[in-house]
Amino acid sequence: MDLEQLVAFRRELHRNPEPAFLEIGTAARIEQALEGLEIRVRTGKAAQDLSGVVNFPAPETLDEWAARAVDSGVPEERARYFRENGTALVVDVVGARPGPRWGLRVDIDALPMRESADAAHFPVAGGFAATNGAMHACGHDAHATIGVGLLHRLSDHDFAGTLRVLFQPAEEGVRGAQTMIDAGVADEIDNMLAVHMAGDMAVGGVVGSFTGGMATRKLKVDFAGKAAHAAGTPEAGRNALLAASMSALGIMGLPRFSSADTRLNVGTLVAGDGVNIVPSSAVMTCEARATDDEVVDELVDRVRSIVEGASLAQGVRANVAVMGQSATVAPDDELVDRIVDVATANDGVTEVVRTRAFAGSDDANLLIRHVQRRGGKGAYLMVGAGSPGPHHSANFDIAEESIPTAIEILESLIRG
């Protein structure tokens, strides 16, 4: 794929963004872009295990986004397939000589937010801004394009080893990587990479790897009480809203840790049936983050204890489920050094930083850690994209010339 084709593909994805686990049209477009290559493509249960997903989109939501995909030009049969079987793709291209198995995670989901309609916003000016209530506000359209472009480059098979590209759904909310790990697709990888557009870095900048980051757990708590007349028989009720409210206050009051930087947040609380009814149900979502994996586990244990105590006090039942998760990342020096060397030799690169601390959470770290625990190596490459607005903002965008730079660096790394 030349630059014109890469840009056209990226813009098609940007025009049709889809949120977590709803990337139906995106998956179909990736599949179509790889047609004719001598590669192996796996989808469905061979690419991800959805059995453990909490809060998976409802059937009517899946139907809605499948219909949108068809309306946007995706063949109805492929939209139906990805709606029914999941949206992950695992693609292998085998080199002509023996060598290591490389893995590359590229995320494909968008955020549930509206894109800027300002005429000065480049996607608006270029006629490819999203209008469906979702937005590629973190560069995942570019990441997917990098994965497709790299597979095209390496389809000549003139390299040693194998490349496996993991087109991962549901990075936002850190929900998708574990489904692919559970399907076993990372078990045989020797060198695990992830790539990310760095909107706050100028085009031409490269970071060899993220380091650190925040381990996180995204939790969903369901409270089940008993309805009763709020005036006539309040004592007969069991107030799920009160249990949830007590839990929310307790979670936000948890102490911070001296050994790590921590974050706690109660994001949503939906409860009740009517103004004169003792609330019989409540659903709360919350998250814990920490720069230490053991600390985030301790925070989750304390959250569970708070929920248990508040529920006992109100006589309700509660269930705490993990919706999403991630870990910290510690890249391997040898692999980072190789990335730095390759980036330094690239004509399009003007600045190379060996590592940079990561303040957020990304479940590519789970894939990297999984490979490392099995004896492999991992790193998380960043490529400057020069966005006019911060990540997750309505005016985020990427400089499209950064896409081939990322592909060239990854290609050189794998060709050796």
TORKE-613980 format. One record per residue (C-alpha): residue number from 1; residue in three letters; x negated, y, z negated. Coordinates in steps of 0.5 Angstrom, whole numbers, padded with zeros to 4 digits. Layout:
+-----+------+-------+-------+-------+
: seq : type :    px :    py :    pz :
+-----+------+-------+-------+-------+
: NUM :  ALA :     X :     Y :     Z :
...
+-----+------+-------+-------+-------+
***
This chain:
+-----+------+-------+-------+-------+
: seq : type :    px :    py :    pz :
+-----+------+-------+-------+-------+
:   1 :  MET :  0000 :  0000 :  0000 :
:   2 :  ASP : -0003 :  0007 :  0002 :
:   3 :  LEU : -0002 :  0013 : -0002 :
:   4 :  GLU :  0005 :  0015 :  0002 :
:   5 :  GLN :  0008 :  0008 :  0000 :
:   6 :  LEU :  0006 :  0008 : -0007 :
:   7 :  VAL :  0009 :  0015 : -0008 :
:   8 :  ALA :  0015 :  0013 : -0004 :
:   9 :  PHE :  0016 :  0007 : -0009 :
:  10 :  ARG :  0015 :  0011 : -0015 :
:  11 :  ARG :  0020 :  0016 : -0013 :
:  12 :  GLU :  0025 :  0011 : -0012 :
:  13 :  LEU :  0024 :  0008 : -0019 :
:  14 :  HIS :  0024 :  0015 : -0022 :
:  15 :  ARG :  0031 :  0016 : -0018 :
:  16 :  ASN :  0034 :  0010 : -0021 :
:  17 :  PRO :  0032 :  0009 : -0028 :
:  18 :  GLU :  0035 :  0004 : -0033 :
:  19 :  PRO :  0034 :  0003 : -0040 :
:  20 :  ALA :  0032 : -0003 : -0044 :
:  21 :  PHE :  0034 : -0010 : -0042 :
:  22 :  LEU :  0038 : -0006 : -0036 :
:  23 :  GLU :  0032 : -0005 : -0031 :
:  24 :  ILE :  0037 : -0009 : -0026 :
:  25 :  GLY :  0035 : -0005 : -0020 :
:  26 :  THR :  0028 : -0004 : -0022 :
:  27 :  ALA :  0027 : -0011 : -0022 :
:  28 :  ALA :  0030 : -0012 : -0016 :
:  29 :  ARG :  0026 : -0007 : -0013 :
:  30 :  ILE :  0019 : -0009 : -0015 :
:  31 :  GLU :  0021 : -0016 : -0013 :
:  32 :  GLN :  0022 : -0013 : -0006 :
:  33 :  ALA :  0016 : -0009 : -0006 :
:  34 :  LEU :  0012 : -0016 : -0007 :
:  35 :  GLU :  0015 : -0020 : -0001 :
:  36 :  GLY :  0011 : -0023 :  0004 :
:  37 :  LEU :  0005 : -0023 : -0001 :
:  38 :  GLU :  0001 : -0030 : -0002 :
:  39 :  ILE :  0003 : -0029 : -0010 :
:  40 :  ARG :  0007 : -0033 : -0015 :
:  41 :  VAL :  0013 : -0029 : -0018 :
:  42 :  ARG :  0017 : -0032 : -0024 :
:  43 :  THR :  0023 : -0029 : -0027 :
:  44 :  GLY :  0029 : -0031 : -0032 :
:  45 :  LYS :  0027 : -0036 : -0037 :
:  46 :  ALA :  0020 : -0037 : -0034 :
:  47 :  ALA :  0018 : -0030 : -0035 :
:  48 :  GLN :  0022 : -0028 : -0042 :
:  49 :  ASP :  0026 : -0031 : -0048 :
:  50 :  LEU :  0032 : -0027 : -0050 :
:  51 :  SER :  0034 : -0032 : -0055 :
:  52 :  GLY :  0032 : -0028 : -0061 :
:  53 :  VAL :  0034 : -0021 : -0058 :
:  54 :  VAL :  0038 : -0017 : -0063 :
:  55 :  ASN :  0043 : -0012 : -0060 :
:  56 :  PHE :  0042 : -0014 : -0053 :
:  57 :  PRO :  0046 : -0010 : -0049 :
:  58 :  ALA :  0054 : -0012 : -0049 :
:  59 :  PRO :  0057 : -0016 : -0042 :
:  60 :  GLU :  0060 : -0010 : -0040 :
:  61 :  THR :  0054 : -0005 : -0041 :
:  62 :  LEU :  0050 : -0010 : -0036 :
:  63 :  ASP :  0056 : -0010 : -0031 :
:  64 :  GLU :  0056 : -0003 : -0031 :
:  65 :  TRP :  0048 : -0002 : -0030 :
:  66 :  ALA :  0049 : -0008 : -0025 :
:  67 :  ALA :  0054 : -0004 : -0021 :
:  68 :  ARG :  0050 :  0002 : -0021 :
:  69 :  ALA :  0044 : -0002 : -0018 :
:  70 :  VAL :  0048 : -0004 : -0012 :
:  71 :  ASP :  0051 :  0003 : -0011 :
:  72 :  SER :  0044 :  0005 : -0011 :
:  73 :  GLY :  0042 :  0000 : -0005 :
:  74 :  VAL :  0040 : -0006 : -0009 :
:  75 :  PRO :  0043 : -0013 : -0006 :
:  76 :  GLU :  0049 : -0015 : -0010 :
:  77 :  GLU :  0046 : -0022 : -0010 :
:  78 :  ARG :  0039 : -0020 : -0013 :
:  79 :  ALA :  0043 : -0015 : -0018 :
:  80 :  ARG :  0047 : -0021 : -0021 :
:  81 :  TYR :  0041 : -0025 : -0021 :
:  82 :  PHE :  0037 : -0020 : -0026 :
:  83 :  ARG :  0044 : -0018 : -0030 :
:  84 :  GLU :  0045 : -0026 : -0031 :
:  85 :  ASN :  0037 : -0028 : -0032 :
:  86 :  GLY :  0034 : -0022 : -0035 :
:  87 :  THR :  0029 : -0017 : -0032 :
:  88 :  ALA :  0022 : -0019 : -0033 :
:  89 :  LEU :  0017 : -0021 : -0028 :
:  90 :  VAL :  0011 : -0025 : -0028 :
:  91 :  VAL :  0007 : -0025 : -0022 :
:  92 :  ASP :  0000 : -0029 : -0021 :
:  93 :  VAL : -0005 : -0027 : -0015 :
:  94 :  VAL : -0011 : -0033 : -0015 :
:  95 :  GLY : -0018 : -0031 : -0013 :
:  96 :  ALA : -0022 : -0035 : -0008 :
:  97 :  ARG : -0027 : -0036 : -0013 :
:  98 :  PRO : -0027 : -0039 : -0021 :
:  99 :  GLY : -0027 : -0034 : -0026 :
: 100 :  PRO : -0023 : -0031 : -0032 :
: 101 :  ARG : -0015 : -0030 : -0032 :
: 102 :  TRP : -0014 : -0023 : -0033 :
: 103 :  GLY : -0007 : -0020 : -0035 :
: 104 :  LEU : -0004 : -0013 : -0034 :
: 105 :  ARG :  0002 : -0011 : -0038 :
: 106 :  VAL :  0006 : -0005 : -0034 :
: 107 :  ASP :  0013 : -0003 : -0037 :
: 108 :  ILE :  0019 : -0002 : -0033 :
: 109 :  ASP :  0024 :  0001 : -0037 :
: 110 :  ALA :  0027 :  0008 : -0038 :
: 111 :  LEU :  0029 :  0013 : -0044 :
: 112 :  PRO :  0037 :  0014 : -0045 :
: 113 :  MET :  0036 :  0022 : -0044 :
: 114 :  ARG :  0038 :  0027 : -0039 :
: 115 :  GLU :  0032 :  0029 : -0034 :
: 116 :  SER :  0031 :  0037 : -0033 :
: 117 :  ALA :  0036 :  0040 : -0028 :
: 118 :  ASP :  0031 :  0046 : -0027 :
: 119 :  ALA :  0029 :  0048 : -0020 :
: 120 :  ALA :  0022 :  0048 : -0022 :
: 121 :  HIS :  0022 :  0041 : -0024 :
: 122 :  PHE :  0018 :  0037 : -0019 :
: 123 :  PRO :  0023 :  0031 : -0018 :
: 124 :  VAL :  0028 :  0036 : -0017 :
: 125 :  ALA :  0025 :  0040 : -0012 :
: 126 :  GLY :  0023 :  0034 : -0009 :
: 127 :  GLY :  0030 :  0031 : -0009 :
: 128 :  PHE :  0028 :  0025 : -0013 :
: 129 :  ALA :  0031 :  0027 : -0020 :
: 130 :  ALA :  0035 :  0022 : -0024 :
: 131 :  THR :  0042 :  0024 : -0025 :
: 132 :  ASN :  0045 :  0017 : -0028 :
: 133 :  GLY :  0044 :  0019 : -0036 :
: 134 :  ALA :  0037 :  0016 : -0036 :
: 135 :  MET :  0030 :  0018 : -0035 :
: 136 :  HIS :  0023 :  0016 : -0034 :
: 137 :  ALA :  0020 :  0021 : -0039 :
: 138 :  CYS :  0014 :  0017 : -0041 :
: 139 :  GLY :  0011 :  0015 : -0034 :
: 140 :  HIS :  0014 :  0007 : -0033 :
: 141 :  ASP :  0016 :  0009 : -0026 :
: 142 :  ALA :  0008 :  0010 : -0025 :
: 143 :  HIS :  0006 :  0004 : -0029 :
: 144 :  ALA :  0011 : -0001 : -0025 :
: 145 :  THR :  0008 :  0002 : -0019 :
: 146 :  ILE :  0001 :  0001 : -0021 :
: 147 :  GLY :  0002 : -0006 : -0022 :
: 148 :  VAL :  0005 : -0007 : -0015 :
: 149 :  GLY :  0000 : -0003 : -0012 :
: 150 :  LEU : -0006 : -0007 : -0015 :
: 151 :  LEU : -0002 : -0014 : -0013 :
: 152 :  HIS : -0002 : -0011 : -0006 :
: 153 :  ARG : -0010 : -0009 : -0006 :
: 154 :  LEU : -0012 : -0016 : -0009 :
: 155 :  SER : -0007 : -0020 : -0004 :
: 156 :  ASP : -0014 : -0021 :  0000 :
: 157 :  HIS : -0016 : -0026 : -0006 :
: 158 :  ASP : -0023 : -0024 : -0005 :
: 159 :  PHE : -0025 : -0024 : -0013 :
: 160 :  ALA : -0026 : -0029 : -0018 :
: 161 :  GLY : -0021 : -0031 : -0023 :
: 162 :  THR : -0013 : -0030 : -0023 :
: 163 :  LEU : -0009 : -0023 : -0024 :
: 164 :  ARG : -0003 : -0024 : -0028 :
: 165 :  VAL :  0002 : -0018 : -0028 :
: 166 :  LEU :  0007 : -0018 : -0033 :
: 167 :  PHE :  0013 : -0013 : -0031 :
: 168 :  GLN :  0016 : -0012 : -0038 :
: 169 :  PRO :  0022 : -0009 : -0040 :
: 170 :  ALA :  0024 : -0006 : -0046 :
: 171 :  GLU :  0018 : -0002 : -0048 :
: 172 :  GLU :  0022 :  0003 : -0051 :
: 173 :  GLY :  0024 :  0001 : -0058 :
: 174 :  VAL :  0018 : -0004 : -0058 :
: 175 :  ARG :  0023 : -0010 : -0056 :
: 176 :  GLY :  0021 : -0013 : -0049 :
: 177 :  ALA :  0013 : -0016 : -0051 :
: 178 :  GLN :  0015 : -0021 : -0056 :
: 179 :  THR :  0020 : -0024 : -0051 :
: 180 :  MET :  0015 : -0025 : -0046 :
: 181 :  ILE :  0010 : -0028 : -0051 :
: 182 :  ASP :  0016 : -0033 : -0053 :
: 183 :  ALA :  0016 : -0035 : -0046 :
: 184 :  GLY :  0009 : -0037 : -0046 :
: 185 :  VAL :  0006 : -0032 : -0041 :
: 186 :  ALA :  0001 : -0029 : -0045 :
: 187 :  ASP : -0002 : -0036 : -0047 :
: 188 :  GLU : -0007 : -0037 : -0042 :
: 189 :  ILE : -0010 : -0030 : -0041 :
: 190 :  ASP : -0017 : -0029 : -0042 :
: 191 :  ASN : -0017 : -0021 : -0042 :
: 192 :  MET : -0011 : -0017 : -0043 :
: 193 :  LEU : -0010 : -0010 : -0041 :
: 194 :  ALA : -0005 : -0005 : -0041 :
: 195 :  VAL : -0005 :  0002 : -0037 :
: 196 :  HIS : -0001 :  0008 : -0039 :
: 197 :  MET : -0001 :  0015 : -0036 :
: 198 :  ALA : -0003 :  0020 : -0041 :
: 199 :  GLY :  0001 :  0026 : -0040 :
: 200 :  ASP : -0003 :  0031 : -0044 :
: 201 :  MET : -0009 :  0029 : -0040 :
: 202 :  ALA : -0011 :  0033 : -0034 :
: 203 :  VAL : -0012 :  0029 : -0027 :
: 204 :  GLY : -0019 :  0026 : -0027 :
: 205 :  GLY : -0019 :  0024 : -0034 :
: 206 :  VAL : -0020 :  0017 : -0037 :
: 207 :  VAL : -0020 :  0014 : -0044 :
: 208 :  GLY : -0023 :  0007 : -0044 :
: 209 :  SER : -0018 :  0005 : -0049 :
: 210 :  PHE : -0013 :  0007 : -0054 :
: 211 :  THR : -0015 :  0005 : -0061 :
: 212 :  GLY : -0011 :  0004 : -0068 :
: 213 :  GLY : -0004 :  0006 : -0067 :
: 214 :  MET :  0002 :  0005 : -0072 :
: 215 :  ALA :  0005 : -0002 : -0073 :
: 216 :  THR :  0012 : -0002 : -0073 :
: 217 :  ARG :  0019 : -0006 : -0075 :
: 218 :  LYS :  0025 : -0003 : -0072 :
: 219 :  LEU :  0031 : -0006 : -0077 :
: 220 :  LYS :  0039 : -0007 : -0076 :
: 221 :  VAL :  0042 : -0007 : -0082 :
: 222 :  ASP :  0050 : -0010 : -0082 :
: 223 :  PHE :  0054 : -0009 : -0088 :
: 224 :  ALA :  0060 : -0013 : -0089 :
: 225 :  GLY :  0065 : -0011 : -0095 :
: 226 :  LYS :  0073 : -0011 : -0096 :
: 227 :  ALA :  0078 : -0006 : -0094 :
: 228 :  ALA :  0083 : -0003 : -0099 :
: 229 :  HIS :  0088 :  0003 : -0100 :
: 230 :  ALA :  0083 :  0008 : -0102 :
: 231 :  ALA :  0089 :  0011 : -0107 :
: 232 :  GLY :  0093 :  0005 : -0108 :
: 233 :  THR :  0088 :  0000 : -0110 :
: 234 :  PRO :  0081 :  0002 : -0109 :
: 235 :  GLU :  0078 : -0003 : -0114 :
: 236 :  ALA :  0080 : -0008 : -0109 :
: 237 :  GLY :  0076 : -0006 : -0104 :
: 238 :  ARG :  0068 : -0007 : -0103 :
: 239 :  ASN :  0065 : -0001 : -0100 :
: 240 :  ALA :  0060 : -0002 : -0094 :
: 241 :  LEU :  0059 :  0005 : -0093 :
: 242 :  LEU :  0057 :  0007 : -0100 :
: 243 :  ALA :  0052 :  0001 : -0100 :
: 244 :  ALA :  0049 :  0003 : -0093 :
: 245 :  SER :  0049 :  0010 : -0096 :
: 246 :  MET :  0045 :  0008 : -0102 :
: 247 :  SER :  0040 :  0004 : -0098 :
: 248 :  ALA :  0039 :  0010 : -0093 :
: 249 :  LEU :  0037 :  0014 : -0099 :
: 250 :  GLY :  0033 :  0009 : -0102 :
: 251 :  ILE :  0029 :  0007 : -0096 :
: 252 :  MET :  0027 :  0015 : -0095 :
: 253 :  GLY :  0025 :  0015 : -0102 :
: 254 :  LEU :  0020 :  0009 : -0102 :
: 255 :  PRO :  0013 :  0012 : -0104 :
: 256 :  ARG :  0008 :  0013 : -0099 :
: 257 :  PHE :  0001 :  0009 : -0099 :
: 258 :  SER : -0006 :  0011 : -0101 :
: 259 :  SER : -0009 :  0006 : -0096 :
: 260 :  ALA : -0005 :  0008 : -0090 :
: 261 :  ASP : -0001 :  0013 : -0086 :
: 262 :  THR :  0006 :  0011 : -0086 :
: 263 :  ARG :  0013 :  0013 : -0083 :
: 264 :  LEU :  0020 :  0012 : -0085 :
: 265 :  ASN :  0026 :  0014 : -0082 :
: 266 :  VAL :  0034 :  0012 : -0082 :
: 267 :  GLY :  0036 :  0013 : -0075 :
: 268 :  THR :  0043 :  0012 : -0075 :
: 269 :  LEU :  0049 :  0010 : -0080 :
: 270 :  VAL :  0056 :  0008 : -0077 :
: 271 :  ALA :  0061 :  0006 : -0082 :
: 272 :  GLY :  0069 :  0006 : -0084 :
: 273 :  ASP :  0076 :  0005 : -0081 :
: 274 :  GLY :  0080 :  0011 : -0083 :
: 275 :  VAL :  0080 :  0017 : -0088 :
: 276 :  ASN :  0084 :  0013 : -0093 :
: 277 :  ILE :  0081 :  0006 : -0092 :
: 278 :  VAL :  0075 :  0003 : -0097 :
: 279 :  PRO :  0070 :  0002 : -0091 :
: 280 :  SER :  0069 : -0005 : -0090 :
: 281 :  SER :  0063 : -0005 : -0085 :
: 282 :  ALA :  0057 : -0001 : -0084 :
: 283 :  VAL :  0051 : -0001 : -0079 :
: 284 :  MET :  0045 :  0002 : -0080 :
: 285 :  THR :  0038 :  0003 : -0076 :
: 286 :  CYS :  0032 :  0004 : -0079 :
: 287 :  GLU :  0024 :  0004 : -0078 :
: 288 :  ALA :  0018 :  0003 : -0082 :
: 289 :  ARG :  0011 :  0005 : -0079 :
: 290 :  ALA :  0004 :  0004 : -0081 :
: 291 :  THR : -0003 :  0005 : -0079 :
: 292 :  ASP : -0004 : -0002 : -0083 :
: 293 :  ASP :  0000 : -0008 : -0081 :
: 294 :  GLU :  0000 : -0011 : -0088 :
: 295 :  VAL :  0003 : -0004 : -0090 :
: 296 :  VAL :  0008 : -0004 : -0085 :
: 297 :  ASP :  0010 : -0012 : -0087 :
: 298 :  GLU :  0010 : -0009 : -0095 :
: 299 :  LEU :  0015 : -0003 : -0093 :
: 300 :  VAL :  0020 : -0008 : -0089 :
: 301 :  ASP :  0020 : -0012 : -0096 :
: 302 :  ARG :  0022 : -0006 : -0100 :
: 303 :  VAL :  0027 : -0004 : -0095 :
: 304 :  ARG :  0030 : -0011 : -0096 :
: 305 :  SER :  0030 : -0011 : -0103 :
: 306 :  ILE :  0033 : -0004 : -0103 :
: 307 :  VAL :  0039 : -0007 : -0098 :
: 308 :  GLU :  0040 : -0013 : -0103 :
: 309 :  GLY :  0040 : -0008 : -0109 :
: 310 :  ALA :  0045 : -0003 : -0106 :
: 311 :  SER :  0049 : -0009 : -0103 :
: 312 :  LEU :  0050 : -0013 : -0110 :
: 313 :  ALA :  0052 : -0006 : -0113 :
: 314 :  GLN :  0058 : -0005 : -0109 :
: 315 :  GLY :  0059 : -0013 : -0108 :
: 316 :  VAL :  0058 : -0013 : -0100 :
: 317 :  ARG :  0054 : -0017 : -0096 :
: 318 :  ALA :  0048 : -0015 : -0092 :
: 319 :  ASN :  0044 : -0018 : -0086 :
: 320 :  VAL :  0037 : -0015 : -0084 :
: 321 :  ALA :  0035 : -0016 : -0077 :
: 322 :  VAL :  0028 : -0014 : -0074 :
: 323 :  MET :  0030 : -0011 : -0067 :
: 324 :  GLY :  0023 : -0009 : -0065 :
: 325 :  GLN :  0016 : -0009 : -0067 :
: 326 :  SER :  0009 : -0008 : -0065 :
: 327 :  ALA :  0002 : -0008 : -0068 :
: 328 :  THR : -0004 : -0004 : -0069 :
: 329 :  VAL : -0009 : -0005 : -0063 :
: 330 :  ALA : -0017 : -0006 : -0064 :
: 331 :  PRO : -0020 : -0006 : -0057 :
: 332 :  ASP : -0026 : -0011 : -0056 :
: 333 :  ASP : -0032 : -0007 : -0055 :
: 334 :  GLU : -0035 : -0011 : -0049 :
: 335 :  LEU : -0028 : -0010 : -0045 :
: 336 :  VAL : -0028 : -0002 : -0046 :
: 337 :  ASP : -0035 : -0001 : -0044 :
: 338 :  ARG : -0034 : -0005 : -0038 :
: 339 :  ILE : -0028 :  0000 : -0037 :
: 340 :  VAL : -0032 :  0006 : -0038 :
: 341 :  ASP : -0037 :  0004 : -0033 :
: 342 :  VAL : -0032 :  0003 : -0028 :
: 343 :  ALA : -0029 :  0009 : -0029 :
: 344 :  THR : -0035 :  0013 : -0029 :
: 345 :  ALA : -0037 :  0010 : -0022 :
: 346 :  ASN : -0030 :  0012 : -0019 :
: 347 :  ASP : -0030 :  0019 : -0015 :
: 348 :  GLY : -0023 :  0021 : -0017 :
: 349 :  VAL : -0025 :  0021 : -0025 :
: 350 :  THR : -0028 :  0027 : -0028 :
: 351 :  GLU : -0028 :  0026 : -0035 :
: 352 :  VAL : -0029 :  0019 : -0039 :
: 353 :  VAL : -0027 :  0018 : -0046 :
: 354 :  ARG : -0029 :  0012 : -0049 :
: 355 :  THR : -0023 :  0011 : -0054 :
: 356 :  ARG : -0018 :  0015 : -0057 :
: 357 :  ALA : -0013 :  0014 : -0063 :
: 358 :  PHE : -0006 :  0013 : -0061 :
: 359 :  ALA : -0001 :  0016 : -0066 :
: 360 :  GLY :  0005 :  0012 : -0063 :
: 361 :  SER :  0007 :  0005 : -0063 :
: 362 :  ASP :  0007 :  0000 : -0057 :
: 363 :  ASP :  0009 : -0007 : -0056 :
: 364 :  ALA :  0003 : -0008 : -0051 :
: 365 :  ASN : -0001 : -0009 : -0057 :
: 366 :  LEU :  0003 : -0015 : -0059 :
: 367 :  LEU :  0000 : -0018 : -0052 :
: 368 :  ILE : -0007 : -0016 : -0053 :
: 369 :  ARG : -0007 : -0018 : -0060 :
: 370 :  HIS : -0004 : -0025 : -0058 :
: 371 :  VAL : -0009 : -0026 : -0053 :
: 372 :  GLN : -0015 : -0024 : -0058 :
: 373 :  ARG : -0012 : -0029 : -0063 :
: 374 :  ARG : -0013 : -0034 : -0058 :
: 375 :  GLY : -0020 : -0032 : -0057 :
: 376 :  GLY : -0019 : -0027 : -0051 :
: 377 :  LYS : -0021 : -0020 : -0051 :
: 378 :  GLY : -0016 : -0014 : -0050 :
: 379 :  ALA : -0016 : -0006 : -0048 :
: 380 :  TYR : -0011 : -0001 : -0047 :
: 381 :  LEU : -0013 :  0004 : -0041 :
: 382 :  MET : -0011 :  0011 : -0041 :
: 383 :  VAL : -0011 :  0015 : -0034 :
: 384 :  GLY : -0010 :  0023 : -0034 :
: 385 :  ALA : -0003 :  0025 : -0031 :
: 386 :  GLY : -0003 :  0032 : -0032 :
: 387 :  SER :  0005 :  0033 : -0034 :
: 388 :  PRO :  0008 :  0040 : -0035 :
: 389 :  GLY :  0012 :  0037 : -0041 :
: 390 :  PRO :  0010 :  0032 : -0047 :
: 391 :  HIS :  0012 :  0025 : -0047 :
: 392 :  HIS :  0020 :  0024 : -0048 :
: 393 :  SER :  0022 :  0031 : -0046 :
: 394 :  ALA :  0026 :  0033 : -0040 :
: 395 :  ASN :  0021 :  0036 : -0036 :
: 396 :  PHE :  0016 :  0030 : -0037 :
: 397 :  ASP :  0013 :  0028 : -0030 :
: 398 :  ILE :  0006 :  0025 : -0027 :
: 399 :  ALA :  0002 :  0028 : -0022 :
: 400 :  GLU :  0002 :  0022 : -0017 :
: 401 :  GLU : -0005 :  0023 : -0015 :
: 402 :  SER : -0007 :  0019 : -0021 :
: 403 :  ILE : -0003 :  0013 : -0019 :
: 404 :  PRO : -0009 :  0011 : -0014 :
: 405 :  THR : -0014 :  0013 : -0019 :
: 406 :  ALA : -0011 :  0008 : -0024 :
: 407 :  ILE : -0011 :  0002 : -0019 :
: 408 :  GLU : -0018 :  0003 : -0016 :
: 409 :  ILE : -0020 :  0003 : -0023 :
: 410 :  LEU : -0017 : -0004 : -0025 :
: 411 :  GLU : -0018 : -0007 : -0018 :
: 412 :  SER : -0026 : -0005 : -0019 :
: 413 :  LEU : -0025 : -0008 : -0026 :
: 414 :  ILE : -0022 : -0015 : -0024 :
: 415 :  ARG : -0027 : -0015 : -0017 :
: 416 :  GLY : -0033 : -0015 : -0022 :
+-----+------+-------+-------+-------+
***
